[in-house]
């Protein structure tokens, strides 16, 4: 077990299985089929770390998001549709578009949350592996268990 501490973007507590990418995560390209899939799987072929893996209900561990200005609204929509990852855990500083999506989901969704923590550090992304048990605390503590 190892603990990491980051900055809280959207507070919440959750425990979920990790899915990890060392590459930038293109929200739209990865999740664009979520409304026609029974469970949200990554469809972005240019991200081999995540391609065809289940994202819905998982602790998505990533360095940063990349892509278009629709990314934030797409994250918010995924939360409202109950198709989003359980949480977003960034090793680097979150970009403004992803932060907007996380904050909108937090403010506009009473029934669904997606805790979001950034600045967890490179050591976090070096340590965490697919399948690890991730526990997120409201204060930005992230516990990784194997």
Secondary structure, DSSP 8 states (H G I E B T S, - for coil): -EEEE-EEEE---EEEEEEE-SS-EEHHHHHTTTTTSSS-B---TT-TTTTT-B-TTSEEEES-EES-TTHHHHHHHHHHTT-S-SEEEESS---HHHHHHHHHHHHH-SS---EEEE---HHHHHH--TT-EEEE-TTSEEEEE-
